[in-house]
Amino acid sequence: MAEPARVELSVLGERLSIRTSASPEYLRGLGAFIEERARALGAGTRSPTSVLLLTALDIADELFRTRDEQSRQVGDVDARLRVLVSELQQACELPSATGSP
């Protein structure tokens, strides 16, 4: 893991200096993502703070919805596996069709 270093970001004219071990390219990519999303959401909003807050809420909503969907999918897989295991157990308990034990 890399030693923590300072990375300078600017989003909507707001400057931020972050000390991190993540790569500068990665953080700049995150900043570009935020800026793009903020510009799309903040049309007509003059306050950078309001735009960034709206952007944070939008991204948090996306994260929560994704987590909920992932949880539902995991639950579906678990339920299907339980049914499959039950069917396999029942199949193993059935007597042989030839009549031999």
Sequence and secondary structure as in RCSB ss.txt:
>XXXX:A:sequence
MAEPARVELSVLGERLSIRTSASPEYLRGLGAFIEERARALGAGTRSPTSVLLLTALDIADELFRTRDEQSRQVG
DVDARLRVLVSELQQACELPSATGSP
>XXXX:A:secstr
    EEEEEEETTEEEEEEESS HHHHHHHHHHHHHHHHHH TT   HHHHHHHHHHHHHHHHHHHHHHHHHHHH
HHHHHHHHHHHHHHHHHHS  TTS  
